[in-house]
């Protein structure tokens, strides 16, 4: 039971650090005609989640299939981050996701 509280604490610390870094370096997703949100939002939540997954893989023995999924999700996360920064076209996002 204590391990779950430790994992929650680590995840919360990861999110707080990511929010701090995002605000410091202005890593926001600015709304435009394609976006649903109306205000700028931080676009690094996927990266903080992925950092937590890396921690899990490094500290726990997981199935090799799960590790492959986490590795593939890294590239999808990066594609989403780049899309938020540079507004990729839907076709290019589909292409990169298909390659992964």
Residue pairs with C-beta under 8 A, 6 or more apart in sequence:
7 56
10 52
10 55
11 52
14 48
14 51
14 52
14 55
15 45
15 48
17 48
18 42
18 44
18 45
18 47
18 48
18 51
19 42
19 44
21 27
21 44
22 28
22 42
22 43
22 44
23 42
27 42
27 43
27 44
27 85
28 40
28 41
28 42
28 43
29 35
29 37
29 40
29 41
29 42
29 43
29 84
30 40
31 37
31 38
31 39
31 40
32 87
34 87
43 80
43 81
43 84
43 85
44 81
46 77
46 80
46 81
47 77
47 81
49 77
50 70
50 73
50 74
50 77
53 70
53 73
54 70
56 62
57 66
57 67
57 70
72 100
75 96
75 100
76 97
76 100
79 88
79 93
79 96
79 97
79 100
82 88
83 93
88 96
